[in-house]
Amino acid sequence: MRKILVIGAGKSASSLIRYLLEKSDKEQLQVIVGDVTADLASAKTKHHKNSKAIKLDVFDKENRQAAIKNADIVISMLPAAYHLEVANDCLEFGKNLVTPSYISKEMEALNAEVVAKGLVFMNEIGVDPGIDHMSAMKIIDHIRESGGKMLLFESFTGGLIAPESDDNLWNYKFTWNPRNVVVAGQGTAAEFIQEGTYKYIPYQKLFRRTEILDIEGYGKFEAYANRDSLKYRKIYGLNNVLTLYRGTIRRIGFSKAWNCFVQLGMTADDYTMERTETMSYREFTNSFLAYNPNDSVELKLRHYLKIDQDDVVWDKLVELDIFNPNKKVGIKNATPAQILQKILTDKWDLKPNDIDMIVMLHKFGYEIDGVRKQIESRLLVKGENQTYTAMANTVGIPVGIATLKILNKIITTPGVQLPISKAVYEPILEELKDYGICFSEREVPYLGYNPNVISG
């Protein structure tokens, strides 16, 4: 039996583990799932005959190295900050590695050693990053091979709640790490290029500069800019492209309401607050407002943010219980972002039978034989339930496919890499179709960059 070690048994690992176990008889696999919580690892394997659940603390060097040394290939489903310890062990023991996370500078620095040892360290092989890379490069390569010149590339992805499970005013629930949602966009300005002009959106303006997307068959959405679109010029070979923009999809109206938290300071994660263990939700909200013993917290907030009482934004804030004097934060020495995450999790956690969905849209503008053309490529995937979500499926299944392709020596090019070469993306995209993860494409009139942007 060939041993696959999966480190981390969190939400996105559910579909990965199921995929590998379904293949385990045919592929002669033993799937070893390690997590700091052994019971969680055991629950994910469901006592399958070809599985083994172990306690694995990534900070316990002896424990970690023993597990990695025993494996034929390693998958790290840990938070991105913890991949490096695993990567160094894989280098030492000569093991291939797969992760769904962005390539960090520290991971990239290992490339020469990885190549020298003939190892494959495949990263960015989830949904975004991952499926977005592969589906985009498939069409970009086709345009180039047909003699076309790329002029425009826009890419948008969103993890959303499906309409049949949409029961709150925000039209949103957590389908992945809530912390990443709360702190999204912080740390740097969003950078992109429109018709040859460089554009920057500082964090405090990010959620009031949204683009409206009308996705045929799926309705209207909005998107806010991701942090750094410009790095994809080099990654995708688009150095001369006129427009390059990557964004995150939400339902219409989400960003305007979320901007209230940004303006109040509730998304800050760089300082801790006093007495948060006993602080009520109402006290937390009041902490960001001016002192006025004559006005209620509600009135102060409406005046500060200029929200009319009949504005749906107000209804969205009330729905979250941020004015509730009886609910307690219950977290010691918490940052504002940690408290906001707790408040939102109370309301936005998936229920057992909730269905989520992934929406992805690419736009490709190009010129061929003197004629400008545009292609739209779109994906919509719905989840099964609270465990096998669309997010878990679109992260975990590509990771699983890539792992088997590496193990079976179909993907062999060594190095720290992401899935942008044809030898990698073609077989993975083909197998993803078996799981209902496939794109529909259509030609549309070339419009250049969509000018329908809300500014405020």
GUNUGU-664691 format. One line per field, with one value per residue (C-alpha): residue number from 1; residue in one letter; chain; x negated, y negated, z negated. Coordinates in steps of 0.2 Angstrom, whole numbers, plus 2048, in hexadecimal, padded with zeros to 3 digits. Layout:
BEGIN
k NUM / ...
r a / ...
c A / ...
px X / ...
py Y / ...
pz Z / ...
***
This chain:
BEGIN
k 1 / 2 / 3 / 4 / 5 / 6 / 7 / 8 / 9 / 10 / 11 / 12 / 13 / 14 / 15 / 16 / 17 / 18 / 19 / 20 / 21 / 22 / 23 / 24 / 25 / 26 / 27 / 28 / 29 / 30 / 31 / 32 / 33 / 34 / 35 / 36 / 37 / 38 / 39 / 40 / 41 / 42 / 43 / 44 / 45 / 46 / 47 / 48 / 49 / 50 / 51 / 52 / 53 / 54 / 55 / 56 / 57 / 58 / 59 / 60 / 61 / 62 / 63 / 64 / 65 / 66 / 67 / 68 / 69 / 70 / 71 / 72 / 73 / 74 / 75 / 76 / 77 / 78 / 79 / 80 / 81 / 82 / 83 / 84 / 85 / 86 / 87 / 88 / 89 / 90 / 91 / 92 / 93 / 94 / 95 / 96 / 97 / 98 / 99 / 100 / 101 / 102 / 103 / 104 / 105 / 106 / 107 / 108 / 109 / 110 / 111 / 112 / 113 / 114 / 115 / 116 / 117 / 118 / 119 / 120 / 121 / 122 / 123 / 124 / 125 / 126 / 127 / 128 / 129 / 130 / 131 / 132 / 133 / 134 / 135 / 136 / 137 / 138 / 139 / 140 / 141 / 142 / 143 / 144 / 145 / 146 / 147 / 148 / 149 / 150 / 151 / 152 / 153 / 154 / 155 / 156 / 157 / 158 / 159 / 160 / 161 / 162 / 163 / 164 / 165 / 166 / 167 / 168 / 169 / 170 / 171 / 172 / 173 / 174 / 175 / 176 / 177 / 178 / 179 / 180 / 181 / 182 / 183 / 184 / 185 / 186 / 187 / 188 / 189 / 190 / 191 / 192 / 193 / 194 / 195 / 196 / 197 / 198 / 199 / 200 / 201 / 202 / 203 / 204 / 205 / 206 / 207 / 208 / 209 / 210 / 211 / 212 / 213 / 214 / 215 / 216 / 217 / 218 / 219 / 220 / 221 / 222 / 223 / 224 / 225 / 226 / 227 / 228 / 229 / 230 / 231 / 232 / 233 / 234 / 235 / 236 / 237 / 238 / 239 / 240 / 241 / 242 / 243 / 244 / 245 / 246 / 247 / 248 / 249 / 250 / 251 / 252 / 253 / 254 / 255 / 256 / 257 / 258 / 259 / 260 / 261 / 262 / 263 / 264 / 265 / 266 / 267 / 268 / 269 / 270 / 271 / 272 / 273 / 274 / 275 / 276 / 277 / 278 / 279 / 280 / 281 / 282 / 283 / 284 / 285 / 286 / 287 / 288 / 289 / 290 / 291 / 292 / 293 / 294 / 295 / 296 / 297 / 298 / 299 / 300 / 301 / 302 / 303 / 304 / 305 / 306 / 307 / 308 / 309 / 310 / 311 / 312 / 313 / 314 / 315 / 316 / 317 / 318 / 319 / 320 / 321 / 322 / 323 / 324 / 325 / 326 / 327 / 328 / 329 / 330 / 331 / 332 / 333 / 334 / 335 / 336 / 337 / 338 / 339 / 340 / 341 / 342 / 343 / 344 / 345 / 346 / 347 / 348 / 349 / 350 / 351 / 352 / 353 / 354 / 355 / 356 / 357 / 358 / 359 / 360 / 361 / 362 / 363 / 364 / 365 / 366 / 367 / 368 / 369 / 370 / 371 / 372 / 373 / 374 / 375 / 376 / 377 / 378 / 379 / 380 / 381 / 382 / 383 / 384 / 385 / 386 / 387 / 388 / 389 / 390 / 391 / 392 / 393 / 394 / 395 / 396 / 397 / 398 / 399 / 400 / 401 / 402 / 403 / 404 / 405 / 406 / 407 / 408 / 409 / 410 / 411 / 412 / 413 / 414 / 415 / 416 / 417 / 418 / 419 / 420 / 421 / 422 / 423 / 424 / 425 / 426 / 427 / 428 / 429 / 430 / 431 / 432 / 433 / 434 / 435 / 436 / 437 / 438 / 439 / 440 / 441 / 442 / 443 / 444 / 445 / 446 / 447 / 448 / 449 / 450 / 451 / 452 / 453 / 454 / 455 / 456
r m / r / k / i / l / v / i / g / a / g / k / s / a / s / s / l / i / r / y / l / l / e / k / s / d / k / e / q / l / q / v / i / v / g / d / v / t / a / d / l / a / s / a / k / t / k / h / h / k / n / s / k / a / i / k / l / d / v / f / d / k / e / n / r / q / a / a / i / k / n / a / d / i / v / i / s / m / l / p / a / a / y / h / l / e / v / a / n / d / c / l / e / f / g / k / n / l / v / t / p / s / y / i / s / k / e / m / e / a / l / n / a / e / v / v / a / k / g / l / v / f / m / n / e / i / g / v / d / p / g / i / d / h / m / s / a / m / k / i / i / d / h / i / r / e / s / g / g / k / m / l / l / f / e / s / f / t / g / g / l / i / a / p / e / s / d / d / n / l / w / n / y / k / f / t / w / n / p / r / n / v / v / v / a / g / q / g / t / a / a / e / f / i / q / e / g / t / y / k / y / i / p / y / q / k / l / f / r / r / t / e / i / l / d / i / e / g / y / g / k / f / e / a / y / a / n / r / d / s / l / k / y / r / k / i / y / g / l / n / n / v / l / t / l / y / r / g / t / i / r / r / i / g / f / s / k / a / w / n / c / f / v / q / l / g / m / t / a / d / d / y / t / m / e / r / t / e / t / m / s / y / r / e / f / t / n / s / f / l / a / y / n / p / n / d / s / v / e / l / k / l / r / h / y / l / k / i / d / q / d / d / v / v / w / d / k / l / v / e / l / d / i / f / n / p / n / k / k / v / g / i / k / n / a / t / p / a / q / i / l / q / k / i / l / t / d / k / w / d / l / k / p / n / d / i / d / m / i / v / m / l / h / k / f / g / y / e / i / d / g / v / r / k / q / i / e / s / r / l / l / v / k / g / e / n / q / t / y / t / a / m / a / n / t / v / g / i / p / v / g / i / a / t / l / k / i / l / n / k / i / i / t / t / p / g / v / q / l / p / i / s / k / a / v / y / e / p / i / l / e / e / l / k / d / y / g / i / c / f / s / e / r / e / v / p / y / l / g / y / n / p / n / v / i / s / g
c A / A / A / A / A / A / A / A / A / A / A / A / A / A / A / A / A / A / A / A / A / A / A / A / A / A / A / A / A / A / A / A / A / A / A / A / A / A / A / A / A / A / A / A / A / A / A / A / A / A / A / A / A / A / A / A / A / A / A / A / A / A / A / A / A / A / A / A / A / A / A / A / A / A / A / A / A / A / A / A / A / A / A / A / A / A / A / A / A / A / A / A / A / A / A / A / A / A / A / A / A / A / A / A / A / A / A / A / A / A / A / A / A / A / A / A / A / A / A / A / A / A / A / A / A / A / A / A / A / A / A / A / A / A / A / A / A / A / A / A / A / A / A / A / A / A / A / A / A / A / A / A / A / A / A / A / A / A / A / A / A / A / A / A / A / A / A / A / A / A / A / A / A / A / A / A / A / A / A / A / A / A / A / A / A / A / A / A / A / A / A / A / A / A / A / A / A / A / A / A / A / A / A / A / A / A / A / A / A / A / A / A / A / A / A / A / A / A / A / A / A / A / A / A / A / A / A / A / A / A / A / A / A / A / A / A / A / A / A / A / A / A / A / A / A / A / A / A / A / A / A / A / A / A / A / A / A / A / A / A / A / A / A / A / A / A / A / A / A / A / A / A / A / A / A / A / A / A / A / A / A / A / A / A / A / A / A / A / A / A / A / A / A / A / A / A / A / A / A / A / A / A / A / A / A / A / A / A / A / A / A / A / A / A / A / A / A / A / A / A / A / A / A / A / A / A / A / A / A / A / A / A / A / A / A / A / A / A / A / A / A / A / A / A / A / A / A / A / A / A / A / A / A / A / A / A / A / A / A / A / A / A / A / A / A / A / A / A / A / A / A / A / A / A / A / A / A / A / A / A / A / A / A / A / A / A / A / A / A / A / A / A / A / A / A / A / A / A / A / A / A / A / A / A / A / A / A / A / A / A / A / A / A / A / A / A / A / A / A / A / A / A / A / A / A / A / A / A / A / A / A / A / A / A / A / A / A / A / A / A / A / A / A / A / A / A / A / A / A / A / A / A / A / A / A / A
px 800 / 7FA / 7FB / 803 / 801 / 80E / 809 / 819 / 82B / 834 / 843 / 83A / 832 / 843 / 845 / 833 / 833 / 843 / 83B / 82B / 835 / 840 / 830 / 827 / 82B / 827 / 818 / 812 / 812 / 811 / 817 / 810 / 819 / 810 / 817 / 813 / 825 / 824 / 837 / 839 / 82D / 837 / 847 / 841 / 83B / 84B / 841 / 83E / 834 / 826 / 825 / 81C / 81F / 811 / 80D / 801 / 7FB / 7F2 / 7E8 / 7E2 / 7D3 / 7D0 / 7E2 / 7E3 / 7D3 / 7D8 / 7E8 / 7E0 / 7D2 / 7DF / 7E8 / 7E6 / 7EE / 7F4 / 803 / 803 / 814 / 80E / 80F / 803 / 7F7 / 7F4 / 7EF / 7DD / 7D8 / 7E1 / 7D8 / 7C7 / 7CA / 7D0 / 7BF / 7B5 / 7BE / 7C0 / 7D3 / 7DF / 7EA / 7FB / 804 / 813 / 80B / 802 / 7F0 / 7E7 / 7D6 / 7CF / 7D6 / 7D0 / 7BE / 7BE / 7C0 / 7AD / 7AC / 7BD / 7B7 / 7A6 / 7AF / 7BB / 7CA / 7DB / 7E2 / 7F3 / 7FB / 80B / 815 / 825 / 833 / 82C / 81E / 81F / 82D / 82C / 81A / 81E / 82E / 826 / 816 / 820 / 828 / 819 / 80E / 81C / 81D / 80A / 809 / 816 / 80C / 815 / 80E / 815 / 81C / 827 / 828 / 834 / 838 / 845 / 848 / 854 / 859 / 86B / 87B / 887 / 898 / 8A1 / 897 / 897 / 8A0 / 898 / 897 / 885 / 887 / 878 / 871 / 860 / 85A / 848 / 83D / 847 / 837 / 832 / 842 / 841 / 82F / 831 / 828 / 81E / 80C / 80A / 813 / 81C / 811 / 817 / 816 / 825 / 822 / 80F / 812 / 80C / 819 / 818 / 826 / 822 / 82A / 835 / 83D / 83C / 84E / 856 / 84D / 856 / 859 / 86B / 86B / 879 / 876 / 882 / 88E / 888 / 88D / 884 / 875 / 868 / 855 / 848 / 836 / 829 / 819 / 80C / 812 / 802 / 7F8 / 802 / 7FA / 7EA / 7F3 / 7FF / 7F3 / 7FE / 7F0 / 7F8 / 80A / 814 / 820 / 81D / 829 / 82D / 83B / 846 / 858 / 866 / 879 / 87F / 87F / 873 / 864 / 86D / 873 / 862 / 85A / 863 / 857 / 848 / 84C / 850 / 840 / 847 / 83C / 82C / 821 / 811 / 816 / 820 / 82E / 831 / 83D / 843 / 847 / 856 / 859 / 86B / 86E / 876 / 867 / 85B / 865 / 866 / 853 / 850 / 85D / 85B / 860 / 872 / 87C / 88C / 88C / 88E / 881 / 88D / 88F / 87D / 878 / 885 / 87F / 86D / 86F / 87E / 889 / 89C / 8A7 / 8B0 / 8A0 / 89E / 88C / 893 / 89E / 88F / 885 / 894 / 895 / 884 / 888 / 87A / 885 / 88A / 885 / 887 / 87C / 86A / 85A / 852 / 840 / 832 / 826 / 82F / 82C / 83B / 839 / 83A / 84A / 852 / 84E / 857 / 866 / 867 / 865 / 874 / 87E / 875 / 870 / 877 / 885 / 884 / 88F / 889 / 883 / 874 / 86E / 85E / 860 / 851 / 851 / 842 / 842 / 835 / 833 / 828 / 824 / 822 / 820 / 823 / 834 / 837 / 841 / 846 / 849 / 853 / 850 / 85A / 85C / 86A / 868 / 874 / 870 / 878 / 87A / 871 / 862 / 860 / 862 / 85F / 850 / 849 / 84C / 844 / 835 / 833 / 836 / 829 / 81C / 821 / 81F / 80F / 808 / 80C / 805 / 7F5 / 7F5 / 7F8 / 7EA / 7F6 / 7F1 / 7DE / 7D6 / 7CD / 7CD / 7D8 / 7E6 / 7F8 / 803 / 801 / 7F8 / 803 / 7FB / 803 / 813 / 81A / 81B / 822 / 82F / 834 / 837 / 840 / 84E / 852 / 857 / 861 / 853 / 853 / 854 / 860 / 859 / 860 / 85B / 861 / 85E / 84D / 850 / 840 / 840 / 852 / 855 / 864 / 85B / 863 / 857 / 85A
py 800 / 7EF / 7E3 / 7D1 / 7C6 / 7B9 / 7AC / 7A2 / 7A8 / 798 / 793 / 794 / 7A5 / 7AE / 7AF / 7B3 / 7C1 / 7C8 / 7C7 / 7D0 / 7DE / 7E1 / 7E4 / 7EE / 7FF / 7FC / 7F2 / 7FC / 7EE / 7EC / 7DB / 7D5 / 7C6 / 7BC / 7AE / 7A7 / 7AD / 7C0 / 7C1 / 7B5 / 7BF / 7CF / 7C7 / 7C2 / 7D4 / 7DC / 7EB / 7F0 / 800 / 7F7 / 7E8 / 7E4 / 7D6 / 7CF / 7C1 / 7B5 / 7A5 / 79B / 792 / 7A3 / 7A6 / 7B8 / 7BC / 7B2 / 7BA / 7CC / 7CA / 7C2 / 7CE / 7DC / 7D5 / 7D7 / 7C5 / 7B7 / 7AC / 79D / 796 / 78B / 778 / 771 / 76B / 77D / 784 / 780 / 78C / 79A / 794 / 795 / 7A6 / 7AC / 7A5 / 7AE / 7BF / 7BE / 7BD / 7B4 / 7A7 / 7A0 / 791 / 786 / 776 / 767 / 769 / 75F / 757 / 764 / 772 / 76B / 769 / 77C / 77F / 782 / 790 / 797 / 798 / 79F / 7AD / 7B0 / 7AD / 7A5 / 798 / 794 / 785 / 77A / 78A / 786 / 77B / 769 / 76B / 77B / 77E / 76C / 76E / 77E / 778 / 767 / 76E / 77B / 76C / 761 / 76E / 772 / 760 / 75E / 76F / 768 / 758 / 74D / 73F / 73D / 72C / 72F / 73B / 73A / 748 / 748 / 756 / 757 / 764 / 760 / 767 / 770 / 767 / 776 / 774 / 761 / 75B / 74B / 739 / 73A / 748 / 750 / 75E / 764 / 772 / 771 / 769 / 75B / 752 / 750 / 748 / 73B / 735 / 736 / 728 / 722 / 71E / 716 / 70D / 717 / 715 / 718 / 711 / 70A / 706 / 703 / 6F8 / 6FE / 6FD / 6FF / 700 / 6FE / 709 / 6FC / 6FA / 70C / 710 / 701 / 704 / 713 / 71A / 720 / 731 / 738 / 74B / 752 / 75F / 75B / 748 / 739 / 739 / 72C / 72E / 724 / 724 / 731 / 72A / 72C / 730 / 72A / 739 / 744 / 73B / 745 / 755 / 756 / 74E / 73E / 731 / 726 / 729 / 718 / 71E / 72A / 72B / 738 / 737 / 740 / 742 / 73E / 73C / 72A / 71F / 729 / 71E / 70E / 715 / 71D / 70C / 707 / 713 / 70C / 6FA / 6FD / 707 / 718 / 721 / 71B / 729 / 720 / 71C / 724 / 71D / 71C / 727 / 730 / 740 / 738 / 72B / 72C / 72A / 719 / 713 / 719 / 70E / 6FF / 700 / 6F9 / 6EA / 6D9 / 6D7 / 6D0 / 6D4 / 6CD / 6D8 / 6EA / 6F5 / 6F8 / 6E5 / 6E1 / 6EF / 6E9 / 6D7 / 6DC / 6E7 / 6DC / 6EB / 6E8 / 6F2 / 6F9 / 6FE / 711 / 70E / 70A / 71A / 724 / 71D / 720 / 732 / 736 / 731 / 724 / 71A / 729 / 725 / 737 / 740 / 741 / 741 / 74E / 74D / 746 / 738 / 739 / 72E / 725 / 731 / 740 / 739 / 735 / 747 / 74E / 743 / 748 / 75A / 75A / 756 / 75C / 76D / 77A / 785 / 798 / 797 / 787 / 787 / 77B / 777 / 771 / 765 / 761 / 755 / 752 / 745 / 746 / 738 / 73B / 735 / 741 / 73D / 72B / 72F / 72D / 73B / 740 / 750 / 753 / 763 / 767 / 774 / 777 / 786 / 78A / 793 / 7A3 / 79E / 796 / 7A2 / 7A5 / 793 / 78B / 783 / 794 / 79D / 78F / 78E / 7A1 / 7AA / 7A0 / 7A3 / 7B6 / 7B7 / 7AE / 7B9 / 7C9 / 7C2 / 7BF / 7CF / 7D8 / 7CE / 7C5 / 7B4 / 7B5 / 7A4 / 7A0 / 790 / 785 / 781 / 77D / 786 / 77B / 787 / 790 / 7A1 / 79D / 794 / 79F / 7B0 / 7A7 / 79D / 7AD / 7B7 / 7A9 / 7AA / 7BB / 7B2 / 7A5 / 798 / 791 / 780 / 77A / 76D / 761 / 753 / 742 / 731 / 729 / 71C / 719 / 715 / 715 / 702 / 707 / 704 / 6FD / 6F0 / 6E8
pz 800 / 805 / 7F6 / 7F8 / 7E9 / 7E7 / 7DA / 7D3 / 7D3 / 7D4 / 7DF / 7F0 / 7EC / 7EB / 7FE / 801 / 7F4 / 7FC / 80E / 809 / 7FF / 80E / 819 / 80B / 811 / 824 / 820 / 811 / 805 / 7F2 / 7EE / 7DD / 7D6 / 7C9 / 7BE / 7AE / 7A9 / 7AC / 7AA / 7B9 / 7C3 / 7BF / 7C3 / 7D4 / 7D9 / 7D3 / 7CE / 7E0 / 7E2 / 7EC / 7E0 / 7D0 / 7C4 / 7BA / 7AE / 7B6 / 7AF / 7BC / 7AE / 7A7 / 7B2 / 7AE / 7B0 / 7C1 / 7C8 / 7C4 / 7CD / 7DC / 7DD / 7DE / 7EC / 7FF / 802 / 7F7 / 7F8 / 7EC / 7E9 / 7DB / 7DB / 7E7 / 7D9 / 7D3 / 7E4 / 7E3 / 7D5 / 7DF / 7EF / 7E6 / 7E0 / 7F1 / 7F8 / 7EB / 7ED / 800 / 801 / 80D / 806 / 80B / 803 / 809 / 802 / 80B / 80D / 7FF / 801 / 7F5 / 7FF / 810 / 808 / 807 / 81A / 81E / 811 / 816 / 828 / 823 / 81A / 829 / 81E / 822 / 816 / 81E / 816 / 81A / 81F / 817 / 81E / 81C / 81E / 829 / 834 / 839 / 83E / 848 / 851 / 855 / 85C / 867 / 870 / 870 / 878 / 885 / 88A / 88C / 896 / 8A1 / 8A5 / 899 / 88F / 87D / 879 / 869 / 85B / 84D / 841 / 833 / 826 / 817 / 80A / 807 / 7FF / 80C / 80F / 807 / 7F7 / 7F7 / 7E7 / 7E2 / 7E8 / 7EC / 7F8 / 7F1 / 7E6 / 7E1 / 7ED / 7E9 / 7DC / 7D4 / 7CF / 7E1 / 7E5 / 7D6 / 7DA / 7ED / 7F6 / 7E8 / 7E8 / 7F9 / 807 / 814 / 824 / 836 / 848 / 852 / 865 / 861 / 852 / 841 / 833 / 820 / 814 / 801 / 7F5 / 7EE / 7FF / 805 / 801 / 80A / 81A / 821 / 832 / 837 / 83F / 849 / 84B / 857 / 84F / 83E / 83B / 835 / 829 / 824 / 822 / 818 / 81E / 817 / 810 / 81E / 82F / 837 / 832 / 83E / 84D / 84A / 844 / 853 / 860 / 862 / 861 / 86F / 86A / 869 / 85B / 84D / 83F / 832 / 826 / 819 / 81C / 810 / 812 / 816 / 807 / 7FC / 7FE / 7FA / 7E9 / 7E6 / 7E8 / 7D8 / 7CE / 7D7 / 7D4 / 7C1 / 7BF / 7BB / 7C7 / 7BF / 7BA / 7B4 / 7A2 / 793 / 78A / 777 / 76D / 77D / 773 / 76B / 778 / 780 / 793 / 78F / 785 / 793 / 7A0 / 794 / 792 / 7A4 / 7A1 / 799 / 787 / 786 / 777 / 77F / 78F / 790 / 798 / 7A7 / 7AA / 7A8 / 7B5 / 7C1 / 7C0 / 7C2 / 7D1 / 7D8 / 7D9 / 7DB / 7D0 / 7DF / 7E8 / 7EA / 7E4 / 7D3 / 7D3 / 7D7 / 7C8 / 7BC / 7C3 / 7BC / 7AA / 7A9 / 79D / 792 / 77F / 77A / 786 / 780 / 78A / 77E / 786 / 77B / 782 / 793 / 7A2 / 7AA / 7B9 / 7AD / 7A5 / 7B5 / 7BB / 7AB / 7AE / 7C1 / 7BD / 7B2 / 7C1 / 7D0 / 7CC / 7D8 / 7D2 / 7D4 / 7E4 / 7EB / 7FD / 802 / 814 / 81C / 82A / 836 / 845 / 851 / 85F / 86D / 879 / 888 / 89A / 8A8 / 8BB / 8B6 / 8AE / 89B / 893 / 881 / 879 / 868 / 85F / 850 / 842 / 835 / 829 / 81B / 80C / 805 / 7F2 / 7E3 / 7E5 / 7F8 / 7FC / 80D / 805 / 7FE / 80F / 81A / 80E / 809 / 819 / 823 / 815 / 816 / 829 / 829 / 81B / 825 / 835 / 82C / 823 / 834 / 83D / 849 / 842 / 840 / 843 / 833 / 829 / 81F / 82B / 82E / 83B / 84A / 856 / 863 / 85C / 84B / 84F / 85D / 854 / 844 / 84D / 857 / 847 / 83E / 84B / 843 / 833 / 83C / 83B / 84D / 855 / 863 / 86F / 87B / 887 / 883 / 88B / 886 / 87A / 872 / 85F / 858 / 853 / 849 / 838 / 828 / 821 / 810
***
